[in-house]
Amino acid sequence: MERRLIMTWVLVLIGTAMAPNCRGYYSNSKPYVPPRERVTKLHFYFHDTISGKNPTAILVARPNFTTAFNDTPIPFGSIYATDDPLTLGPNLTSGVIGNARGLWASTGEDVLTLVVYWDFGFTQGKFNGSSISMFSRNPITQTERELAVVGGRGKFRMAKGFAQLKTHFVDFSTGDAIVECDVTVIHH
């Protein structure tokens, strides 16, 4: 009996000594030493298609009253969910390398502007399984504009940077567009 009691106390003491240094739901803070930053430049196109039998952007909410740009496919207050293909060139046949999934909302009453949240996920090549996240204003009537890269995952963990967008093609009657992206990503 005495042996079991001693063995029990030994196990309790070992278990206590090996328990993680954690008080509640957090641990003691330690200074963060970031790994070396890398800069990666990406170039691709995304295809935002609202019209046709296989749209890549779907209307999920729209105001039930007259708003600015009511005569366009994307009136003020509209919200779309997207799953746009990313390609190497401006044609869909140039090779799909991923997709842009997320949401955009028409937020400009005076100028046709979107606020976008996209997760650009890569499914081919060196960055397969990684993604970059963008959240920014997108004034789509401007041929060239810039969006903020606010995060990433996989090989783009802790990403920041910017994307320069240039409209390659747009049909304002349908809302369909092909946009060229030059992205500078700073990541670990």
Disulfide bonds with the S-S distance in Angstrom:
none
